[in-house]
Amino acid sequence: MSARPKVLGFNALLVVASILAAGPLLWMISASFMRPGEANSSPPPLLPSDPTLEHYRALFTSLNLGRYFLNSLGVAVGGTLLAVLITAMAGYAFAKLRFRGRDSLFKALLAGMVIPGQVAMLPMFILLREMGLINTLFGAMVPVLAPIYGIFLVRQYALSIPDDLLDAARLDGASELRIFRSVVLPAITPVLATLGVFTFLSAWNDFMWPLIVLSDDSHYTLPVALANLAGEHVQDVELMMGGAVVTVLPVFLAFLFLQRHYIQGIMAGSVKG
Amino acid sequence: MIREEGRAEARAGWGFVTPALLLIGVFFAIPVVSAFVLSFTDFDIYSIGDLGSTRFIGLKNYRDLAAMPLFWTALKNTVYFVVVGGPLSAAVSLAAAMAVNSKLTRFKPFFRSAFFAPWVTTLVAVALVWRYIYHPQYGLLNALLGLVGIGPIDWLGNPHTAMPSIIILSVWKNFGYNMLVFLAGLQSIPEELYEAASLDGAGGWHRFRHITLPMLGPTFVFVGVVTMIASFQIFSEPYVMTQGGPLKSTTTLVLLMYEQGFRWWRLGLSASIAVVLFLLTLAGTLLLRLRRSETR
C-alpha cells in the first residue's frame, strides 16, 4: 500500500473528528443568529436562513447581560491579578528563601490538593455570611485567590533561578522586596502568564460557588445568570444560544490568542506527574 | 553578618508566604475542618439566624443519610459517572493524543487546538447547547441518528439514557486536557524503542501494548487521579441539563449536597454528604497510588 492514500484517509478522519469536536460550538454560534423558533423545526437547520441580531439586542437591553458581563469580568480580572501576585510571592519563597518549617509546610499544602473544594463550601458560606461578604464580587473570587497548584507551579519554575544571582543582589544591599521585584519577577514571568490564563479561565467559568454566594440578581456572574435565564426561557433556543456565545466568547478569544500558554502549561505541569 | 542576612531572608520568606497561607487557612483549611464539625451538628435555617442555637447531635446526620434512599441513589449515580465516564474520557484522550502525535498527521497544531477547544469553554453555556442537541424532536443528535434509521430517543428524558448523555457531554468537554497530558507523555518516549521493536518485526498493536502503554504508566496515574477527583465533584451538568432527573437518575452527591444545604438549609446533613465525598476521593486516590506502586 502506498503512503499517500493512507495519509489522506487518516487526515480526513481527523477532519471529521475535529468537526465533531467543534460542532456543538459552531451550532451554538449559528443558532444564535436564527429567527425566533427557527431552530425548533425538523430537521434542525444548520445555518440561519435570514440572520438576525435581535437576540443579542434583547440580551444586552431587556435581559441586562451587560451587567453580568461586567460582574464576571470583575471577578475574573480581580481574582487573577490578586492570585498571580500572591502565588508568585509564595512560590518564590518556597523555592528560594530559607526559613524554618518551609519544607514541611509545603508538603502539607500539597497534601491539601486532593481535598475537593466543595467540602469547604458549606462552612465557607457561613463564614462569609458572618463577614458580610455574601453578594460581593470579592466573595465570589475567594476560591481562586491562592491556588495550591499555582504555588506548586511557580515553585518548580523558580527553582531554576541561580542562587548566585540572588546573593549578588543581596551583596549589593538590595532588600528582599527589591530582589523580588527586579530579579525574581522578570525571571518567572513565563510561568506567571501560564498561571494567569488558567486562573482567569477557572474564575470566569466557575459556577457552583458564585451560585451559592451571589443570591442577589444584580451581582450574578454570567454562568449564574445564564443558568437562571435558561429556567425562564426554556423554549427560546436562539436567545439562549446568544447568551451562551456571550459567556463563552471571552475565554475562547483568550484561548485563541494565548493558546501557547495553555498548551505549554498543561504539558509541562504533567510530565513529572 | 551571615547570621543577620539569614535572619532577614527567613523574615522575608515568612512575609512572602503569609498572604497565601492566610487565604488558604481562612478560606480552605479551616472550612474543611469545620465541615467535619458541622456534620455532627443540627445546623439548619434557625442556626443561620442565631449561630448559638446549634447543637451537637453525634452521628445522627450520618444515620439519617444512611436511611435516605435518595442518598444511595446519588451515591450510585456518582460512582456510575466516575467509573464509566473516567475511563471513557481517558481512552478518548489517549486516542486523540496518539492521532495528533502520529507521523501521518498533517497540520498537527490545528488538530491539537480543535480538540482542546471544548475544554476552555464555560460548562454552563455548553451544557445548554447540549440540552438542545439532545432535544427529542428538534435535536441535532436525533436528526443525525435518524439518517441511519435509529428512532428518536428522549436522551435527557429517559432515566436509562440521561446519565450516559451527561457522560458524553462531559467527555466531549474535558478530553482535550488529558489529551495534552498524554501528548506530553508520548513525546517523552524515546523513538529508538519503537525503531528497535520494528526491526524485531513488532506490529502496531504489539508496539502499543508493550512500549506505549508501559511507558505511559506514570501519566496514567496522573490522569486517573486528576480525572477521578474532578468526576466525583460533578454538579453543573445535571444542575443545568436535568435538575437531577428524570426519576432522580442524574442526582449526584454534590447536587444532593447543594440541595440539602442551600435549598433546604440543612447544613449539618449537607456537611455529612461533603464528608462522604471527601472520604470517597481519598479512598480513590489511595487506591490508584497503591496500584501504581504494585505495578512498578
HADDOCK unambig.tbl for C-alpha pairs under 7 A between the chains (distance, minus, plus):
assign (segid A and resid 7 and name CA) (segid B and resid 104 and name CA) 5.26 0.50 0.50
assign (segid A and resid 10 and name CA) (segid B and resid 104 and name CA) 6.95 0.50 0.50
assign (segid A and resid 11 and name CA) (segid B and resid 105 and name CA) 6.03 0.50 0.50
assign (segid A and resid 11 and name CA) (segid B and resid 106 and name CA) 6.88 0.50 0.50
assign (segid A and resid 18 and name CA) (segid B and resid 111 and name CA) 6.65 0.50 0.50
assign (segid A and resid 18 and name CA) (segid B and resid 114 and name CA) 5.78 0.50 0.50
assign (segid A and resid 18 and name CA) (segid B and resid 115 and name CA) 6.16 0.50 0.50
assign (segid A and resid 21 and name CA) (segid B and resid 114 and name CA) 6.94 0.50 0.50
assign (segid A and resid 21 and name CA) (segid B and resid 115 and name CA) 6.03 0.50 0.50
assign (segid A and resid 21 and name CA) (segid B and resid 172 and name CA) 6.94 0.50 0.50
assign (segid A and resid 22 and name CA) (segid B and resid 114 and name CA) 6.57 0.50 0.50
assign (segid A and resid 24 and name CA) (segid B and resid 129 and name CA) 6.81 0.50 0.50
assign (segid A and resid 28 and name CA) (segid B and resid 129 and name CA) 6.29 0.50 0.50
assign (segid A and resid 40 and name CA) (segid B and resid 138 and name CA) 5.51 0.50 0.50
assign (segid A and resid 41 and name CA) (segid B and resid 138 and name CA) 5.85 0.50 0.50
assign (segid A and resid 42 and name CA) (segid B and resid 138 and name CA) 5.55 0.50 0.50
assign (segid A and resid 43 and name CA) (segid B and resid 138 and name CA) 6.61 0.50 0.50
assign (segid A and resid 43 and name CA) (segid B and resid 143 and name CA) 6.19 0.50 0.50
assign (segid A and resid 44 and name CA) (segid B and resid 138 and name CA) 5.66 0.50 0.50
assign (segid A and resid 44 and name CA) (segid B and resid 139 and name CA) 6.69 0.50 0.50
assign (segid A and resid 44 and name CA) (segid B and resid 140 and name CA) 6.30 0.50 0.50
assign (segid A and resid 86 and name CA) (segid B and resid 19 and name CA) 6.40 0.50 0.50
assign (segid A and resid 86 and name CA) (segid B and resid 20 and name CA) 5.85 0.50 0.50
assign (segid A and resid 87 and name CA) (segid B and resid 20 and name CA) 6.76 0.50 0.50
assign (segid A and resid 89 and name CA) (segid B and resid 16 and name CA) 5.11 0.50 0.50
assign (segid A and resid 89 and name CA) (segid B and resid 17 and name CA) 6.51 0.50 0.50
assign (segid A and resid 90 and name CA) (segid B and resid 16 and name CA) 5.43 0.50 0.50
assign (segid A and resid 90 and name CA) (segid B and resid 17 and name CA) 4.35 0.50 0.50
assign (segid A and resid 90 and name CA) (segid B and resid 20 and name CA) 6.41 0.50 0.50
assign (segid A and resid 93 and name CA) (segid B and resid 13 and name CA) 5.14 0.50 0.50
assign (segid A and resid 93 and name CA) (segid B and resid 16 and name CA) 6.12 0.50 0.50
assign (segid A and resid 93 and name CA) (segid B and resid 17 and name CA) 6.51 0.50 0.50
assign (segid A and resid 97 and name CA) (segid B and resid 9 and name CA) 6.11 0.50 0.50
assign (segid A and resid 97 and name CA) (segid B and resid 10 and name CA) 6.63 0.50 0.50
assign (segid A and resid 97 and name CA) (segid B and resid 13 and name CA) 5.33 0.50 0.50
assign (segid A and resid 98 and name CA) (segid B and resid 9 and name CA) 6.60 0.50 0.50
assign (segid A and resid 98 and name CA) (segid B and resid 10 and name CA) 5.76 0.50 0.50
assign (segid A and resid 98 and name CA) (segid B and resid 13 and name CA) 6.82 0.50 0.50
assign (segid A and resid 99 and name CA) (segid B and resid 10 and name CA) 4.41 0.50 0.50
assign (segid A and resid 99 and name CA) (segid B and resid 13 and name CA) 6.16 0.50 0.50
assign (segid A and resid 115 and name CA) (segid B and resid 278 and name CA) 6.41 0.50 0.50
assign (segid A and resid 116 and name CA) (segid B and resid 229 and name CA) 6.99 0.50 0.50
assign (segid A and resid 116 and name CA) (segid B and resid 278 and name CA) 6.63 0.50 0.50
assign (segid A and resid 119 and name CA) (segid B and resid 32 and name CA) 5.94 0.50 0.50
assign (segid A and resid 119 and name CA) (segid B and resid 35 and name CA) 6.63 0.50 0.50
assign (segid A and resid 119 and name CA) (segid B and resid 274 and name CA) 4.93 0.50 0.50
assign (segid A and resid 119 and name CA) (segid B and resid 275 and name CA) 6.81 0.50 0.50
assign (segid A and resid 119 and name CA) (segid B and resid 278 and name CA) 6.71 0.50 0.50
assign (segid A and resid 120 and name CA) (segid B and resid 28 and name CA) 6.03 0.50 0.50
assign (segid A and resid 120 and name CA) (segid B and resid 31 and name CA) 4.79 0.50 0.50
assign (segid A and resid 120 and name CA) (segid B and resid 32 and name CA) 4.58 0.50 0.50
assign (segid A and resid 120 and name CA) (segid B and resid 35 and name CA) 6.39 0.50 0.50
assign (segid A and resid 122 and name CA) (segid B and resid 35 and name CA) 6.94 0.50 0.50
assign (segid A and resid 122 and name CA) (segid B and resid 267 and name CA) 6.82 0.50 0.50
assign (segid A and resid 122 and name CA) (segid B and resid 271 and name CA) 6.82 0.50 0.50
assign (segid A and resid 123 and name CA) (segid B and resid 31 and name CA) 5.06 0.50 0.50
assign (segid A and resid 123 and name CA) (segid B and resid 34 and name CA) 6.14 0.50 0.50
assign (segid A and resid 123 and name CA) (segid B and resid 35 and name CA) 5.97 0.50 0.50
assign (segid A and resid 124 and name CA) (segid B and resid 27 and name CA) 6.41 0.50 0.50
assign (segid A and resid 124 and name CA) (segid B and resid 31 and name CA) 5.62 0.50 0.50
assign (segid A and resid 146 and name CA) (segid B and resid 20 and name CA) 5.54 0.50 0.50
assign (segid A and resid 146 and name CA) (segid B and resid 23 and name CA) 6.40 0.50 0.50
assign (segid A and resid 146 and name CA) (segid B and resid 24 and name CA) 6.33 0.50 0.50
assign (segid A and resid 176 and name CA) (segid B and resid 12 and name CA) 6.34 0.50 0.50
assign (segid A and resid 205 and name CA) (segid B and resid 122 and name CA) 4.89 0.50 0.50
assign (segid A and resid 205 and name CA) (segid B and resid 123 and name CA) 6.85 0.50 0.50
assign (segid A and resid 223 and name CA) (segid B and resid 124 and name CA) 5.82 0.50 0.50
assign (segid A and resid 227 and name CA) (segid B and resid 124 and name CA) 6.66 0.50 0.50
assign (segid A and resid 227 and name CA) (segid B and resid 240 and name CA) 6.38 0.50 0.50
assign (segid A and resid 241 and name CA) (segid B and resid 129 and name CA) 6.82 0.50 0.50
assign (segid A and resid 244 and name CA) (segid B and resid 125 and name CA) 4.60 0.50 0.50
assign (segid A and resid 247 and name CA) (segid B and resid 122 and name CA) 6.97 0.50 0.50
assign (segid A and resid 247 and name CA) (segid B and resid 125 and name CA) 6.69 0.50 0.50
assign (segid A and resid 248 and name CA) (segid B and resid 121 and name CA) 5.54 0.50 0.50
assign (segid A and resid 248 and name CA) (segid B and resid 122 and name CA) 5.66 0.50 0.50
assign (segid A and resid 248 and name CA) (segid B and resid 125 and name CA) 6.87 0.50 0.50
assign (segid A and resid 251 and name CA) (segid B and resid 120 and name CA) 6.62 0.50 0.50
assign (segid A and resid 251 and name CA) (segid B and resid 121 and name CA) 6.68 0.50 0.50
assign (segid A and resid 252 and name CA) (segid B and resid 120 and name CA) 6.56 0.50 0.50
assign (segid A and resid 252 and name CA) (segid B and resid 121 and name CA) 6.56 0.50 0.50
assign (segid A and resid 266 and name CA) (segid B and resid 180 and name CA) 6.65 0.50 0.50
assign (segid A and resid 266 and name CA) (segid B and resid 181 and name CA) 6.48 0.50 0.50
assign (segid A and resid 267 and name CA) (segid B and resid 180 and name CA) 5.93 0.50 0.50
assign (segid A and resid 267 and name CA) (segid B and resid 181 and name CA) 5.47 0.50 0.50
assign (segid A and resid 267 and name CA) (segid B and resid 184 and name CA) 5.25 0.50 0.50
assign (segid A and resid 270 and name CA) (segid B and resid 181 and name CA) 5.95 0.50 0.50
assign (segid A and resid 271 and name CA) (segid B and resid 184 and name CA) 6.36 0.50 0.50
assign (segid A and resid 271 and name CA) (segid B and resid 185 and name CA) 6.34 0.50 0.50
assign (segid A and resid 273 and name CA) (segid B and resid 218 and name CA) 6.48 0.50 0.50
assign (segid A and resid 273 and name CA) (segid B and resid 219 and name CA) 6.53 0.50 0.50
assign (segid A and resid 273 and name CA) (segid B and resid 222 and name CA) 5.59 0.50 0.50
